[in-house]
Amino acid sequence: MSQPPCSHIEAIIQKITQDLQAIDDQLHALEVEGMNLLNPWAYLVLQRQVDRLAKKKRALQDAWDHAMTDLAICRSHPAPRDPRSSQSYRRGSARAPSQAEEGARPSTPVAVLVQATIEAWEKKDASALASYLSDDLLCRHVLPQSVGKAQLIAFMASITTAFPGWSFNGHVLHEENLADQCWNVLYVTAITGTNTGYLSLPTLPVIPPTGRRVIMGTRHLEFLVANGRIKAIDADFSPSGLEEVLAQLELELP
């Protein structure tokens, strides 16, 4: 029996994740050891070990990011379909070519708009992000409650302050023309980021930096584009994007 087409990439990601966890454990042990050191020379030796581990961790994080992008692209290619089966991905029959197939950036106006929106988020560019969103935007499952344009932009500012290297690691997977000037765009992501800043959100106490790395699996964002602006965003986070982030920081909503 043949293996799933992306299993080799998943195995690489699993190995890198295990290596990252092992380094985190070593760094934590060195941190505890350093708190009990009295000899400054011993502390310098310890610091060199920490620096070597930190360098190795950065290299592994880069490898993990590349592997997750490869996995997202791999999963966007439907496996050869058994003619005896009538089941398929709900969008597979009309799927537009992925970015990997196009060879570069998205080519249609709605795909360009969605990709620009993602990049504005990653660059912490609130003005650009606002220009892509409709004033009556409705966004669901990113936060625990449905939010509008102003609240989503405020969340972007907060989450990218807490995670300066926040990356969606994604691309447009599918576009569907619903009506004149109205499109549905499916975007596949594999979000990563390291919590090195303070997370400040309304109704919640300020969360200080934890140093933890957030690594999400493949998720999807669904954009409704009407008249050149994004009118609605939905996502398959469970139960919401914020709660998935907090869970990986070993925190939860009050």
C-alpha positions in Angstrom: 0.0 0.0 0.0 1.5 3.3 -1.0 2.2 6.1 1.5 0.2 9.4 1.5 1.9 11.8 -1.0 3.0 14.3 1.7 4.1 11.8 4.3 7.8 12.4 3.8 7.4 16.1 4.5 5.3 15.4 7.5 8.0 13.1 8.8 10.6 15.8 8.4 8.4 18.3 10.2 7.8 15.8 13.1 11.6 15.3 13.4 12.3 19.0 13.4 9.6 19.6 16.0 11.1 17.0 18.3 14.6 18.6 17.9 13.2 22.0 18.7 11.5 20.7 21.8 14.8 19.0 22.9 16.6 22.3 22.5 14.0 24.1 24.5 14.4 21.6 27.2 18.1 22.0 27.2 17.8 25.8 27.3 15.4 25.6 30.2 17.8 23.4 32.1 20.7 25.8 31.5 18.6 28.7 32.6 17.8 26.9 35.9 21.5 26.0 36.3 22.6 29.6 35.6 20.3 31.0 38.3 22.3 28.9 40.9 25.8 29.8 39.7 28.0 31.9 41.8 31.3 31.7 39.8 31.3 34.3 37.0 33.7 32.1 34.9 31.3 29.2 35.1 28.5 31.5 34.0 30.5 32.5 30.9 31.0 28.9 30.0 27.2 28.3 30.4 26.4 31.4 28.2 28.5 29.9 25.4 26.4 26.7 25.5 23.3 28.8 25.4 24.5 30.8 22.4 25.3 27.6 20.5 21.9 26.1 21.3 20.2 29.4 20.3 22.0 29.4 16.9 21.0 25.8 16.3 17.4 26.6 17.2 17.3 29.4 14.7 18.5 27.1 12.0 15.9 24.5 12.9 13.2 27.1 12.9 14.1 28.2 9.4 14.0 24.6 8.3 10.7 24.1 9.9 9.2 27.2 8.2 10.4 25.9 4.8 9.0 22.4 5.5 5.6 23.8 6.5 5.4 25.8 3.3 6.3 22.7 1.3 3.6 20.7 3.1 1.0 23.4 2.4 1.9 23.3 -1.3 2.0 19.5 -1.3 -1.5 19.3 0.2 -2.9 21.8 -2.3 -2.3 19.2 -5.0 -5.1 16.6 -5.0 -3.9 13.0 -5.0 -4.8 10.8 -8.0 -8.4 10.1 -7.7 -9.9 6.6 -7.7 -12.5 6.4 -10.4 -14.6 4.2 -8.2 -14.9 6.9 -5.6 -17.2 9.9 -6.1 -15.8 11.8 -3.1 -13.4 14.8 -3.6 -12.4 17.9 -1.8 -15.3 20.3 -1.8 -13.5 22.7 -4.1 -11.3 20.3 -5.9 -13.2 20.1 -9.2 -12.8 23.8 -9.8 -9.5 24.5 -8.1 -7.4 27.2 -9.7 -3.6 26.5 -10.1 -1.7 27.0 -6.8 1.2 29.5 -6.6 3.6 26.5 -7.0 1.9 25.7 -10.3 1.8 29.3 -11.4 5.5 29.6 -10.6 5.2 33.0 -9.0 2.7 35.3 -7.4 -1.1 35.0 -7.8 -2.2 36.4 -11.1 -5.9 37.2 -10.8 -7.0 40.5 -9.2 -8.8 38.8 -6.3 -5.8 36.6 -5.5 -3.5 39.6 -5.6 -5.8 41.4 -3.2 -5.9 38.5 -0.7 -2.1 38.0 -0.9 -1.6 41.7 -0.4 -3.9 41.6 2.7 -1.8 38.8 4.2 1.4 40.6 3.5 0.1 43.9 5.1 -0.7 41.9 8.2 2.8 40.3 8.3 4.4 43.7 7.8 2.3 45.3 10.5 1.0 47.8 8.0 -2.4 48.9 9.5 -3.0 51.5 6.8 -2.5 49.1 3.9 -4.6 46.4 5.7 -7.4 48.9 6.2 -7.4 49.8 2.5 -8.1 46.2 1.5 -11.0 45.7 3.9 -14.6 46.7 3.4 -16.0 49.1 6.1 -18.7 46.5 6.9 -16.2 43.6 7.2 -17.3 40.6 9.2 -14.6 38.3 10.5 -15.3 35.0 12.2 -13.2 32.4 14.1 -10.1 34.5 14.2 -11.2 35.9 17.6 -13.6 34.1 19.9 -16.4 36.5 18.8 -17.2 37.8 15.4 -15.5 41.2 14.8 -15.5 44.0 12.4 -12.8 46.0 10.5 -11.5 48.1 13.4 -11.3 45.2 15.8 -9.5 43.0 13.3 -6.9 45.7 12.6 -6.4 46.2 16.4 -5.9 42.5 16.8 -3.4 42.5 14.0 -1.4 45.2 15.8 -1.5 43.3 19.1 -0.6 39.9 17.8 2.3 41.2 15.6 3.6 43.1 18.6 3.6 39.9 20.7 4.9 37.9 17.7 7.2 40.2 15.6 8.0 37.3 13.2 4.4 36.3 12.7 4.1 34.5 9.4 1.1 32.9 7.7 3.4 30.7 5.4 0.6 30.4 2.9 -0.8 31.0 -0.5 -4.1 31.2 -2.5 -5.5 27.7 -3.0 -8.7 28.3 -4.8 -10.9 31.1 -6.3 -14.5 30.9 -7.2 -16.6 33.5 -9.0 -19.9 33.8 -7.2 -21.5 36.7 -9.1 -20.5 39.8 -10.9 -17.7 41.5 -8.8 -18.1 38.9 -6.1 -15.5 36.1 -5.4 -14.8 33.5 -2.8 -11.0 32.9 -2.2 -9.6 30.1 -0.1 -6.1 30.7 1.4 -4.1 27.9 3.0 -1.8 28.7 5.9 0.6 27.2 8.4 1.1 30.0 10.9 4.4 30.3 12.9 5.8 32.9 15.3 7.8 33.3 18.5 6.3 35.2 21.5 9.0 37.8 22.2 6.7 40.8 22.9 3.8 41.7 25.2 0.3 40.6 24.1 -2.2 43.2 25.0 -5.9 42.6 24.2 -9.1 44.2 25.4 -10.7 42.5 28.4 -7.6 40.4 29.0 -4.6 41.1 31.4 -1.4 41.9 29.5 0.5 38.7 28.8 4.3 39.1 29.1 6.7 37.5 26.6 7.0 33.7 27.1 9.7 33.0 24.5 7.5 30.1 23.2 7.2 29.3 19.5 3.7 28.9 18.0 3.5 26.2 15.3 0.1 25.7 13.8 -0.8 23.0 11.4 -2.5 23.6 8.1 -5.4 25.9 8.4 -7.7 27.7 5.9 -8.9 31.3 5.6 -11.9 32.0 3.4 -12.3 35.4 2.0 -15.4 36.9 0.4 -14.3 39.7 -2.0 -16.9 42.1 -3.3 -16.3 45.1 -5.5 -12.6 45.0 -4.9 -12.7 44.9 -1.1 -12.7 42.0 1.4 -16.2 41.9 2.8 -15.9 38.8 5.0 -13.3 36.4 6.5 -13.9 33.0 8.0 -11.4 30.4 9.2 -11.2 26.8 10.4 -9.3 27.5 13.6 -10.7 25.5 16.5 -12.4 27.2 18.3 -10.6 30.4 17.2 -7.2 31.6 16.1 -6.6 33.5 19.4 -7.5 30.5 21.5 -5.1 28.2 19.4 -2.3 30.7 20.0 -3.0 30.9 23.7 -3.1 27.1 24.0 0.4 26.9 22.5 1.5 29.4 25.1 -0.1 27.1 27.7 -2.6 29.8 28.5 -6.4 30.0 28.1 -9.1 32.6 28.1 -10.5 33.5 31.6 
